[in-house]
């Protein structure tokens, strides 16, 4: 990306604000005996990526900006404005001028790198916060009334999250329900003859959001199954013993994260990863409804972009690294494990939890209403519903 293209990249306000902070964590209750203007090893502030501090606070992943600080500190001071991040790309370069186009020719320059499977140590978003419970309940009411599953886009903004060093939270102010096909067992975006209409609607939604100072920050879907209508209980389908997010859902999340890229000055392409989140409404062990937040890793998104990841037919928790190219221009890169050893079976099948990043999700304790609700029984009708 040249300098003119990079100037057109719009950095989110929250990222601009966090880039100006050092994120240092002041120690509390030190037993130092020196004067107030002096410093010693015992009272020096901690780095925002300090592993012990994060572990003590129960923070599973460092924030994105803490990760940037960690990389820049490894390279010495003054490197924070340089391109220290590299976007993963597992697609072959079909425009290589060193030889005839693939598959008639291939070289080390145009061939994508070998996939090294590893867990992502950071997350782009550290918390998902719904402004009030009415947003969630109105969305869930569709399932309660029809017993059909539902998808929605989360409309909101990104703000600083003080509970994680240099953290970011996605604040959800509304849910937009796009055109979709749903039944008791499944739900999907409508991609039939109304595909062009759906695309135009999404453009209008994004334009309206920008006028309001908001954007689509994620998507939400239900996976709910009644256990007792009388008691209002639901079945617990998703848990650590079964699956958290299916391979198909991870691929969909990867496609969405690829579309909603995260603009940054720390990568020469102008983009790195995504702040687009995934929320699942499903049953918990207490037979109630819980919200669970996730993102897929940048590595998963790159594999989805290269079309080398596909779901298995019988096990939702397992993905499969594609073995046969889709066409003569499709190249499937090889894989390596964390020890750098080339492998050909580890990704077939592949547990999708290896590609997931947990994002805590909840509702504000003190509700806020960016969009005031109408009086009981006179609420504004929800779009694209036939009830």
FENSUL-V853237 format. One record per backbone hydrogen bond with DSSP energy under -1.0 kcal/mol. NH is the residue of the N-H (numbers start at 0). CO is the residue of the C=O. Records with the same first field share a line. If there is no record, write none. Layout:
# FENSUL-V853237
NH=CO + CO
This chain:
# FENSUL-V853237
5=1
6=2
15=11
16=12
17=13
18=14
19=16
20=17
24=45
37=34
42=39
43=39
45=24
49=46
53=49
54=50
55=51
56=52
57=54
58=53
61=120
66=62
67=63
68=64
69=65
70=66
71=67
72=68
73=69
74=70
81=78
83=81
84=265
92=109
103=100
110=106
114=333
116=335
122=61
125=167
127=359
128=169
129=361
130=171
136=132
137=133
138=134
139=135
140=136
143=139
144=140
145=141
146=142
148=182
151=219
152=175
153=217
154=173
155=214
156=170
158=168
160=166
163=160
166=163
168=158
169=126
170=156
171=128
172=154
173=154
175=152
180=187
182=185
187=180
189=178
194=191
197=193
198=194
199=195
200=196
201=197
202=198
203=199
204=200
205=201
206=202
207=203
208=204
209=205
210=206
211=207
212=209
213=208
214=155
216=153
218=276
219=151
220=278
221=149
222=280
226=232
227=232
231=227
232=227
233=286
234=224
241=238
246=315
249=245
250=246
251=247
252=248
253=249
254=250
255=251
256=252
257=253
258=254
259=255
260=258
261=272
263=269
269=266
271=261
276=216
277=293
278=218
279=291
280=220
281=289
283=287
286=283
289=281
291=279
293=277
294=356
296=354
300=296
301=297
302=298
303=299
304=300
305=301
306=303
307=302
309=319
311=317
317=314
318=349
319=309
320=346
321=307
329=326
335=114
336=340
339=336
342=334
347=344
349=318
351=316
353=350
354=351
356=294
358=292
361=127
363=129
367=130
377=374
